[in-house]
Amino acid sequence: MVSDNWDDEERVGIPRAGRAPVLPVDQEPSLAVAPPEVPAEEITLRIGDTELGRPIPIPQSVAPLTDADRKAIRQADEAQALQELAEAEELLASNPEVGWLNGFAQPLAVAFLLGSVGVLGLFVYSQAIAVLGHLAVQPWPILIPGSVALAILTGAVGYALLQFVFLYARLRRNRQIRITGLNELQARTRLRWLATAKSREARDSLTTYLREFPISTEREHQTLQALGFPPETIRSLSASRTELLDEARFTSTSEWFQRFRDDFQGQLDQVADQRVSYWANRAMLVTAVSPNGLVDSVSTLYFGFAMLTDLCRVYNLKAGRTGTAVMLGRVFFNAYLAGNLNDVEKLAEDQYDQLFEQGFQVVGIGVSSNVVTKFLGKVGAKATTGYLNRVLLNRLGRYACRLLRPVTPH
């Protein structure tokens, strides 16, 4: 019987030394089964087992590393590190000038430049011989103005080329900062130190670019206004440069890059787009009214070099060797295409003639419709070739802007 005194040591379920625990009254003695006792000498502990819980899993065959094993592990780590460094350099050094061509880009670009110069030279030579021969048989009232106009056009091309060469030789080469590559390095734990160092290096390079940008004096403001910079844009660029040069103003390098690309480079991009449209529209108008392919080629050369000069002044940078070769190759190739659009012009003129003739027949106009259709067909064909030249020069300008931007997100 269980005692009602709670201080009694013989309470239900509490064992004492030298006696078994007292079972409840309603429990049968047969249900209290004691666990089997295991002799102490039969218990074998494994290595690492502390008899305090789950044993530490250790392989049965464990041997210490040998010198060969350590050397193999070290070589594997070094190979992995070199591979990651190579990938990092590829991410940071990827250049929009070369694209997917990589090491073959520069030889191919030089070959393209030489080929473009060659075909354009042959075309201009043959056209010049034909034009000079045609002028030679003309009377003096036509010979003198024609020769003067040809000399003025040639001099304009030479002036644009020399201006571009002298400016290009003085500018600093553009080393584009790839935001995507830096972000990719930040995501790799083992290369975060490299990402930090490259980010610091890139920021220092852009800081030097900001200090050298010609926007400090009144004369430089006038030069920028001549390029198409509105006065409010110049003031905004000056304020953005002052903020970007203050290192204590930004909490992180990524924020600094974002501010540079949006507030400073973004305004340069807007002015560059306006210059591209400016020269492309003038190329369209001039080639639409030019009398022959020689004038088309020479005027396209002038507009191409003038546009590239303006873009280099806007960004105050020049492209690398490969990018320069590609740009010049495209200038000469566009000039060659502009001079050889006569076949396209004739085909377009025939199509416009048929179109306008059918239109006049539908509305019932038959008097002098042949003369009108010929005139409209000629105008439509010249407008088509002018528009094609505009597209070519516009594409060249977009490509040049992509090479000259200091920061690219791709």
Secondary structure as the mmCIF struct_conf table of DSSP 4:
data_model
#
loop_
_struct_conf.conf_type_id
_struct_conf.id
_struct_conf.beg_label_comp_id
_struct_conf.beg_label_asym_id
_struct_conf.beg_label_seq_id
_struct_conf.end_label_comp_id
_struct_conf.end_label_asym_id
_struct_conf.end_label_seq_id
BEND BEND1 ASP A 4 ASP A 4
TURN_TY1_P TURN_TY1_P1 TRP A 6 ASP A 7
BEND BEND2 GLU A 9 GLU A 9
TURN_TY1_P TURN_TY1_P2 VAL A 12 GLY A 13
STRN STRN1 ARG A 16 ARG A 16
TURN_TY1_P TURN_TY1_P3 ALA A 17 GLY A 18
STRN STRN2 ARG A 19 ARG A 19
HELX_LH_PP_P HELX_LH_PP_P1 ALA A 20 PRO A 24
TURN_TY1_P TURN_TY1_P4 VAL A 25 ASP A 26
BEND BEND3 GLN A 27 GLN A 27
HELX_RH_3T_P HELX_RH_3T_P1 PRO A 29 LEU A 31
HELX_LH_PP_P HELX_LH_PP_P2 VAL A 33 GLU A 37
HELX_RH_3T_P HELX_RH_3T_P2 ALA A 40 GLU A 42
HELX_LH_PP_P HELX_LH_PP_P3 LEU A 45 ARG A 46
TURN_TY1_P TURN_TY1_P5 ILE A 47 GLY A 48
BEND BEND4 GLU A 51 ARG A 54
HELX_LH_PP_P HELX_LH_PP_P4 PRO A 55 ILE A 56
BEND BEND5 GLN A 60 SER A 61
HELX_RH_AL_P HELX_RH_AL_P1 ASP A 67 ALA A 93
TURN_TY1_P TURN_TY1_P6 PRO A 96 VAL A 98
HELX_RH_3T_P HELX_RH_3T_P3 GLY A 99 PHE A 104
HELX_RH_AL_P HELX_RH_AL_P2 ALA A 105 ALA A 136
TURN_TY1_P TURN_TY1_P7 VAL A 137 VAL A 137
BEND BEND6 GLN A 138 GLN A 138
HELX_RH_AL_P HELX_RH_AL_P3 TRP A 140 ARG A 170
BEND BEND7 LEU A 171 LEU A 171
HELX_LH_PP_P HELX_LH_PP_P5 ARG A 172 ARG A 172
STRN STRN3 ARG A 173 ARG A 173
HELX_LH_PP_P HELX_LH_PP_P6 ASN A 174 ASN A 174
STRN STRN4 ILE A 177 ARG A 178
HELX_RH_AL_P HELX_RH_AL_P4 ILE A 179 ALA A 187
HELX_RH_3T_P HELX_RH_3T_P4 THR A 189 LEU A 191
HELX_RH_AL_P HELX_RH_AL_P5 ARG A 192 GLU A 212
BEND BEND8 PHE A 213 PRO A 214
BEND BEND9 SER A 216 THR A 217
HELX_RH_AL_P HELX_RH_AL_P6 GLU A 218 LEU A 227
TURN_TY1_P TURN_TY1_P8 GLY A 228 GLY A 228
HELX_RH_AL_P HELX_RH_AL_P7 PRO A 231 LEU A 244
TURN_TY1_P TURN_TY1_P9 LEU A 245 LEU A 245
HELX_RH_3T_P HELX_RH_3T_P5 GLU A 247 ARG A 249
BEND BEND10 THR A 251 THR A 251
HELX_RH_AL_P HELX_RH_AL_P8 THR A 253 ARG A 259
HELX_RH_PI_P HELX_RH_PI_P1 PHE A 260 GLN A 265
HELX_RH_AL_P HELX_RH_AL_P9 GLY A 266 VAL A 289
BEND BEND11 PRO A 291 ASN A 292
HELX_RH_AL_P HELX_RH_AL_P10 GLY A 293 TYR A 315
TURN_TY1_P TURN_TY1_P10 ASN A 316 ASN A 316
STRN STRN5 LYS A 318 LYS A 318
HELX_RH_AL_P HELX_RH_AL_P11 ARG A 321 GLY A 339
TURN_TY1_P TURN_TY1_P11 ASN A 340 LEU A 341
HELX_RH_AL_P HELX_RH_AL_P12 ASN A 342 VAL A 363
TURN_TY1_P TURN_TY1_P12 GLY A 364 GLY A 364
TURN_TY1_P TURN_TY1_P13 VAL A 367 SER A 368
HELX_RH_AL_P HELX_RH_AL_P13 SER A 369 LEU A 404
BEND BEND12 PRO A 406 PRO A 406
STRN STRN6 VAL A 407 THR A 408
#
